Amino acid sequence: RALLTEAAEIDATARSTIRETYVSRTLSEAATHLLNANAARTDLRYDLAIADLGKAVALYAEIEGEAIDRETEFSYMQALSDLGDLQLVAGNTQAALDAFGRRSGYAQAKVEADPTDVDWVRELVWSLNSVGNVLQQQGFQREAEAAFASALEFSDWQAGQMPDDPDLIRDGQVARNKVGEIRFAKNDFPGALQAHREALAMAEALLASNPGNVTYRRDIAFTQERVGDVLVQMGDQAGASAAFAVSLEVTEALAAEFPADETIRRDLSVSYERIGDMLIANRDYDGGLESYGKALAIREELAALDPDNKLRQRDLSVTFERIGDINALRGDYDSALLGHQAAVAIREKLATLDPTNMLWQRDLSVGLERLGDTYFGLNDLVSALAVQERSRGLRDAIVALDPENLPRQRDLGVAMEKIGDIRSAMGDQAGAVQMHEQALALRRSLAAADPTVSQYRRDITLSLSRLATIHIANGEYGLAEAMLAEAVSLRAEMVGATPDAVFALRDLSIAQNEHAMTLRALGYKVEALTVSQQSLQTVDRLLQLAPDVAVHVHDRLVTLNGLGDAQVALGDNAAAVETFTQMVTAGSQLLDIDAYHAPWAADLAVALARRAEAQTATGDLAGALKSQQDSLALRNWLVQDDPNDLARYRNLANSHERVSRLFSDLGDMQSALEHQEASVSILRDLSAADPADTSYRIALVLALDLKAALLQDSRPTNQEALAILEEMSANGTLPPDYVEWITILRRSLGLPTEF
């Protein structure tokens, strides 16, 4: 027995030695693969780096049950982290999730074994954030939110044990930003803002304790960016601009200190992108395009340095999309088409590479949506419908993956709305109504599912407005009025919930204006006046909160126009003169902001003409003449600004005619004739420039008739008008209402009326 016991001890010792050797050799092999992976990553050979990291991770997994030391365990965690990060770069979210999931599972077990181990709790926090990031990309918002919430809970618990530890404070700051991002994705903008502002306070405290720390400075820039993103969605353009400006200032300083740091350069491109967004919101399209150009230059350089980095390819697609958007706003749809086609081409490749990445699938759907908008702007309705249907198909699939993801259902509603708009433009009113009603039903269900998200209620109002527009076009004013009344009610509720939200106030004023217009069409004059007055109160509140925003001044101009209409309809022309005078003041304020902004100049010309009409009705012909002459001067400038715009010529002809009428009423027949002849001359040119547009020829006939009334010998003028009408009659383009004019003119000229 003694000999057998000794033999067993020898075997046990040998086995232990062999096991120790096996573990040692395994770790050595894993270390070699890690070195190879680092070398491959340096050479941007992600395929080789992923292969080596995969082998290293597999080797670590073989000895998970062994008594390996702490340093080795954290090397294992780093390998899993690196593998997950590289899988994301290579465009494989599922493989990344597998790596991050293994990492969080291992860390979870270590924390359960010893909850007081600070390093393992931190490891768990980081791994949960990584898991949440991938789940969010894959479209699993609820699961991502749970991961981020767990990370925040562990982080806060740990910070409570060691409240002065800067690393733990930063962990909490990062976790709060993650929570803010998921709330943002769920359209919970107040909740997102709260989380990001808490993170910002922590980041600022850390930076104050160590002002030179690069990580803390980047954290400030990043968090300010997130705050700005939320404020944009909440309609606080000024607050968003301020946040983005801070982010840009910090990032530009970092880029100047570390010009070769590619991560910081990427940060800088994001800052330029956000600044561009704000410039566009303020209608500074040239400035916005310049800022986007800076972002594009950086991203093209970074993509060229690392062609296989799919994340950089995605960044590039975002910038192409932004440039497409701004060119569309500038009216340059051909350039917009190039930008959106470039963005879609990249996104097609990414979506094909990783079908499980719902972020990339959604990116593609958004790119197709923008492409469809551009085709719509180019009046290529067939192409627009085709790509919008593709976008809708992608969104249907995303919703099917996670039916409880309300923001993705909202995306689907937007796609339906776009298709409805295109069908309406194609003349398929029944198809348009069907699509908008489907969008409305979906949006009502979203608002019922989560009443706390005001965006869902706002979307309902957009569908109601679209349907009302179609009903108005069909002469169904009663149906339209009911829908617009509901839209006003919903938007008033949203303003009541957030009285100082400029975005909500502006929405309300727009809905009130649409409602007032429909009430006027129905003959509800008093009700229309009341709603117009309420709209003016809304706009004035808007201007109190944001007085320097040009679009709000323009909103007041539009609202005053509607209010003046309501006053005229009730016969209160004196009040209308005062209202249109305020409208003129608003137009002048806009030109003080930008004296060469043609649309604003056109609006001021309209305001002056409207005031002149009301002044005429009150008997103030001299005042009316001055207003019409000022309007005429503006329209002269507009024609010189763009001689190829026929609509501007048409408006100029109208102004000459109105000035002519006033001179005639004042007894200055020579001046009246001069202006009426100017109107006739312009309309002759327009008729020649666009013979297919019969409205120009009819307008010319009417202008000739007015000119004839000012002449002692009207025969040549009437002959010209008759020739136009008879030619139109012969080729079948004469409107029925003008057939009788031929008989009247022939009789005045002594010609046979039977022909």
Order of alpha helices (4+ residues) and beta strands (2+ residues): alpha-alpha-alpha-alpha-alpha-alpha-alpha-alpha-alpha-alpha-alpha-alpha-alpha-alpha-alpha-alpha-alpha-alpha-alpha-alpha-alpha-alpha-alpha-alpha-alpha-alpha-alpha-alpha-alpha-alpha-alpha
